[in-house]
Amino acid sequence: MAAAADPPGAGDLSQLAEDLLQRLQENLRALAEKIAWSVEEMGERIDDLEKHVADLMTEAGIENTDEELRH
């Protein structure tokens, strides 16, 4: 008796697993893009906040430089 190749449905299961992995990869890629966009947006907000704080310090007559603030 010859050895059976794949049991019935094995090809379907293989295709299902391949499709699932493909969708997972697409979802992870979309999530990575969303995270990168969020990090970029957060950086822009931090830059704006730093500018506003510097403007407020100038208005208040506080003349600290970045170097003075680090010490």
Secondary structure, 3 states (H helix, E strand, C coil): CCCCCCCCCHHHHHHHHHHHHHHHHHHHHHHHHHHHHHHHHHHHHHHHHHHHHHHHHHHCCCCCCHHHHHC
